[in-house]
Amino acid sequence: MERHGSMQDVAPVINLARGGRTLRLAFSSAVVALVASFAASAAPIPLFNTYRAEDGFTNAGISLAVVTYSVGTIAALLVLGRLSNHLGRRLTAIASLGLLLLGCLLLANVHDIGTLLAGRILMGVGTGVASSSLTSYIVDAAPTRPEWLASVASSQGPMLGLTLGAIASGALVQFAPWPRDLIYLVCAGLLVLSAALIVISPETAKSTPGAWRSLLPRVRVPARVRHLLPVAAAVFLATWATGAFYQAFMPALVADRLHTHSPLILGLVFAAYMAPSVLGAPIGGRFTSAAAQRIGMIIFLTGWIGIITAIAIGTLALFIAATIVAGAGNGIAISAATRGLLYGSALADRAPIFSAIYLLCYSGAAFLSFISGQLSNAFSLPQIALGYGGLAIAATLFTVLAARNPHTETNGNSSTVSNHGDPHSHPDLARP
């Protein structure tokens, strides 16, 4: 890992009149596009049981779809994550929306596992590029007042999109005509609308040379916070693996063990894990990063105990309540771990640090999804859930025993991030 940052990865921002109508259009367009991108990525989840029942897909095959999505996102973040600094925000944003549109069109005709995997990897690459280009576009174009608007819009837009996408998909699959197709057509329409809004919005970053060089993956964690990596990795691995578990196995669990085949319930259960994580930053920000990681992981483990209990006794209401608890703990722990790694970071450090964070998150989720998918051929879903619960226990114990705060010393060239503050309160930190 490189030790020193480079300002070459920071795009020069075009000096547009802050608060002008065109800049407000750019901000609104980027927010709409970011939400639409992640809504499209969540759309297939309530359909997984339909694919199992009508097309004979196995739990292992659906788990592999989660893996391909994660692999596509990892590749996009590592290779294409800095491209908007060189080609501009609009071009890369439109390209990401185009990839997601292709993914939706493929998934509208799923009848074999190959089509599902192809559609999911396109969506993974699309959301990876979108999470970089669109969040940067939001930060560039955000109004100066209120100060928190850029960070909230860029960091919570994906969560809002995932929540809305899962719930809307469940409702359309259950109540609307063309249950296998309509949600993808709706998402395709939203993506086209988003692209049209981006086209008529102003550019905020000047094109600069070095686009090819930016494709070389760059992952860097400054030496002053490397001692935080083991605990942060445990937090990211356990929480993101749980998110992948909900995508891959929750539909079958809800149908087989909790006795409901409602696609809307599937969407609501997935949203129950994602939405409470929004509470993580404000709650965790009241404590030091180490204390917040401990608190978050204990809450997360409490949720997992409830999840396993609900599966054992077959109670849907307890399953949803425990999912909400686990989601809230997930948000607190992830926010605190990210805050610790960003402590004292200079502007040029932040994109490589976020690359390291996303690499840990998606790699862990993909690896465990692949392993558990293979194991699902030999073990029951409750046994798979117990394995994930065991991971939650191990990660929580390690965090409680080993969590540390960042060293308070920073070099003279770093812009210090308060150990008690939330990194998302600084707009530049919202850029992945």
N, C-alpha and C positions, 0 to 999 in steps of 0.2 A: 504494500500500500504506500502511495506517495505521501510524503510528509508536508510538502509545501504546495500551496494553492497557486492558481494562475488566474489572472483577471481576464484571460482570453475567453473564458466560458461565460462571461457576463455580457449580455447583449446591450449595446448602446440604445437607450430609449429615445425615441423621437420626441421632441419638445412640443407637445400639443397643449392647447389651453385646457388646464384642469377645470372640470366642471362644465365644459362646453357640451353642446348637444351631441356632437359626433363622438366625443369620448364616452359620454353616458351610453350611447348606442353600442360602442365597443364593449363596455363593461357588461351591459345587459345581455348582449349576444353571446359573450363568452360564458356567462353564468348559465344561460339557457342551454348552450351546447354541452357544457360539462355535465349538467344534470341529465340531459337526454342521453349522453354517451353511457353513463353508468346505469341509467334505467334500462337501456337496451341490453347491457351485459347481464342484468338480473332477470330478464324476461324468460329465459328457458327454464328456470328452476321449478315453477309450478307445473311444467309439462313433463318433468322427468318420470312421474308415475304413469302418465299417458304413454310415453315411449316404452316403459317397462311392460305395460299391459297389452298394448296394441302391436308393438314391433319386436317384443321379446328381448329388449335390452336388459343386461344384467347390472347388478350393483357395481361390479368391477368395471364394466364399460362406461357407466355414468361417472364413476370415480376417475377414469382415464380422461373423460371430457374436462373435469376440473383441472387435472394435471396439464392438459394441453393449453387451457386458458392461462394458467399460471406461467407456463413456459413462454407463451407468446408475449405476456406482459413483461417478464424478466428481460427477454431479448429486446423489446422495444425500449424499456427504461435504460438498459445498459448501452445499447448501440445508437438509438435514435433520440435519447432524452435531451441532448443539448442541441439538436438540429434547429430548433426554432430560434436559437440565438444567432444563427447564420443565415437562415432562409426567411426569417420573419415569422411572426405568430400566425398570421392568417393562412399562409400556404400550408404550414404543417398542421394547423387545426383542421383545415378542409380535408387534407389527406387522411387524418385520423377518422373524421366523420365518414369519409368514403369507404375506409376499411370496415367500419362498423356497419355501414349500409350493406356492403357485400355479405358480411356475416349474417345479417338479418335475412337477406334474400335466400341464402343457402339454407338457413334453419327453417324457413317457411316450407321447405320440401324435405324434411327429415323422415327417412324410412330405413336407414341403415346407419351403423355406428360411424362409418367413414365420413358421411355427410355431417353428422353431429360434431365430430372431431375437427373437421375442416372449418366449420362455422365458428366453433369456439376458439380456435387458434387465431382466426382473423379478428375476432372480438378482443382477444387478449392483446394482440399487437395494437389494435385501434385504441383501446382504453389506455394502454401504456403511453402511446404518443399523446393522447388527449390529456392525460394527467400531467404531462410536462408542459405542452404548448398552451393549453387552455388555462391552467392555473397561472402560468406566467403572464398570459394575456390579461387575466383578471387583475393581477397585482399591478401591471403596467397602467391599466385604464381606470382603476378604482378611484372614486372621489377621495379627496383628502379628509373629508368629514362625512360621517364619523370615522375615526381612525381605525376602528376594529372591523370595518366593513370588508376590506380586502381579505383579511385573514379568515374571517368567518365564511365568506363566500367561497374562497378557494379550498379551505380545509373541509367544510361541511357539505359542499356541493355533491361530491361523490356519495356520501352517506345518504343525502336526500334522494339522489338518483336511484341508488340501490333499493331504498325503502319503497319509493313510489313505483319503481319498475316491478318489484316482486308482488306488491299488492295489486297493482293494475293488471298484471299478467294473470294472477290468480282469479280476479273477478271476471276478466274477459274469457278465460278458459272455462270457467264454471257457468257463466250466465249468457254469454254472447254467442252468435253463430260463428262458424268456422273456428272451433276452439284451438286447432293446431296451427292456424295461420294468422288469425286476426291480430294478435299481439305483435307479431313481427311486422305486419303491414303498418300498424299504428306507429311502432318505433321507427320504421323506415321513413314514414312521413315526418316525424319529429326531427329525424336526422337531416332530411332534405331541407326542412324549414330552418334548422340551425345553421346549415351550410349557407343558405341564402342570406341569413342575417350577418354571418361572418363576411360574406362577399361585399355587402354594402357598408361594412364598418371600416373605420380607418385602421391602418397599420400602426403599431406602437413601437416596434423594434426595427432598427435599420439592418438591412442585409449586410453581412460582413464576410470576408474570406474565411476559409478554414472549415467548410462544411464536411469535406471528406475526412479531415483530421479529427473532427468531432465525433466520428463514428467509432473511433477506438474507445473501448470501454475504459472508464476511469472511476475507480472506487478508492476513496481515501478517508481515513479517520485520523484526525490529529492525535499526536502522541499524548497530549494532556488528558484525553478522555478515553484512551484505549483500555484503561483498566475497567471501564464501565461496560465494555463489549460483552463479556460472558453473561452477565445478568440480563442485559438488554436482549441478547440473542435468545435466552430462555423465555423472556416475556414475549418477544415477537413470535417465536416458534409455537408456543402453546396457544396463544390467542388467535393467530392466523390459521393454525392447523384446525382450530375449532370452527372458524369460518368456513374452511374447506370441507370439514365434516358436515356442516349444515347443508352445504350445497350438494354433496355427493350422497349422503346417507339419510339426511333428515326426511326427504319425501317418502322413502321406503319405511322408515321407522314410524312416521305418523300414520301411514296406511296400515302397516302390519301389526304394530304394537299398541298404537293409541286409537285405532279403529275409526279413522275418518279418512275419506277419500276426497275431501273437498280441496280443490286447487286453491281456493281463496284462503283456507286455513294454512296451507303450505306457504303462501306468500306472506301471511301475517306472522307465522312463526319465524321465517327468515328475517323479516323486518324487525321482529322483537329482539333479535340478536344484534342487528346492525344499528338501529336507531338509538338505543340508550348509550352507545359509545360517544354520542355527541356531548353527553354530560361529563365526559372524562376530563377535558381540558380545564373547565372552570372549577371542578371539584378537586382534581389533582393539583391544580395551581396553588391551592391553599397550604400545601406542604412542600417540604424539600423533595427533590426528585427521588431519593432513596426511600423516604417514608411513603411517598405516594405509590411507588412501585410495590412496596410491601402491602399497603392497604388495598390497592387494586387487585393484586393477585389473590389475596385472601378472599375478597368479594367474588372474584372469578371462580375460585375453587368452591366456594359456597354454592354458587350457581351450578357448578358441575355435579356436586353432590345431589342437589335437587333434580337435575336432569336425569341422572342414573336412577334415582328413586322413582321418578315419574315413569320411566321406561319399565322398571320392574313391576310397578303396580298398575300400569296402564292408565294413567290419569293425564288427560290432555291439559287441563287447567294448570296443574302443577308444572307440567313441562313448559308451558308458555311463561309462567311466573319465574321459574328457574332460569329460563333463557334470558329474560329481561335482566335478572340479577347478574348473570354471567356477562352479558353485553355491557352493562354499566362498569363492571370491574375491568373488562377488556379495555374500555375507553380510558379509564384512569391510569392503568398500568402502561399502555402504549404511549399516552401523552407524556407521562413522567419519564419513561425511558428515552423517548425522542428528545425531550427537554434536556436531559443530562448529556446526551451526545452532542447537542448543539451549544452547550455552554461555552461562552467566550469565542464563538466561531466568527471568523472574518467572512465577508461576503463571498469570496472565492472558495471558501471551505464548504459552503452549505450544499451546493448541488452534489459534490462527491459524497458528502455525508449522507444525504438523502438516498443516493444510489446504493450505498452500503446498507442502509436501513431497509430499502425495498428488496434488495438482494436477499437479505436474511429472511424477510417476511415471506416473499413468494417462493423462495427455494425451499424453506422449511415446509410450507403448505403443500407444495407440489410433491416433495419427496415422501411425506407421510401419507398423502392421498394415494400415491402410487402403491406404497407398501400395504396400506389398509385395503385398497381395492383388490390386490392380489389375495390378501388374507380373507377377504369376504367370501371367497370360493370355499373356504374350509371352516370359517367361524361364523356364528350368527351375528346379526347386527347389535344385539345387546352386548355381546362379548367385544365387538369392535368398539362400542361406546365405552366399555370398561377400560379398554386400552387407552383411549383418549383421556378418560378420567385419571388414569395412572400418570399420564404425561402432565396433566394439570397439577397433580399432587407433587411430582418431582420438581416442576418448574417453580411452584409456589414455595416449597421448602428451600430450594436453592436461592430464590429471591430474598426470602426472609433472612437467611443466614449471610448472604454475600452482597446484598445491595449496598452500594456506596454512593456518596455525593461526588460531584466533580471537584477537582482541586480548585481552590479559589484563586490561584495565581494564573494570570493571563499575560500574554506578551503584549508589547506596546502597540502592535499593529492590529490587534483583535478588537472587535466591537463586542463588549461583554454582554451576555444575556443573563439576566438575573436568575439565580438558582431558584428563586421563589416565583418567578414569572412563568407565563405560558409562552412557548415559542411561537404559537400562532398569533400572539399579540404583536409580533413583528412581521410586517407584510413580506419582507424578503425571505423569511423562514417558511413561508407557505409554498414556496416553489420546490417541487420535487425534482 
